[in-house]
Amino acid sequence: MNRIKRISGELLEKYPNKFGLEFDANKKALAEVAVVKSKVLRNELAGYITSHLRKKAAQEKASSAMAEEVEPEEETVEE
């Protein structure tokens, strides 16, 4: 596992409410919770966190939409 995924995972576990779906907000949140001396590393971390949370939100939206579509069908009784 590369360091971007590992560090991002650790940060998301420790501070799940600090990060959101906006890249710039995630860069600022990183500055609050971690000391990242490299601009490139900070941007890579913020970008990975952003894309990870967006994918997670899209999956949750898709699974809830699928759950709504699958409704029990009414049985028809033929006499």
Phi, psi and omega in degrees: 000134182280167188291331180296312180295318182295310182295318179297318178299317179296318180294320179292328177290317183286320186231068184292334183268354181281333189252150181221206185266001181255128182299311183296321178295323179291326175297317179293321179295323177298320180296330180284322189258344184216156175261105179244111185279335183266128178296319181296315180296317178301315180294321178295318178296313180297320179294317179294316179299316180299311182294323178298313181290326177293318178297318179297318179294320179293321178295318179295320179295318180293319181290326177288326177293321178293324180293325179289325181290326183272088177253148179297131180279146178283137180278136176262130181257120178265133180253000000 
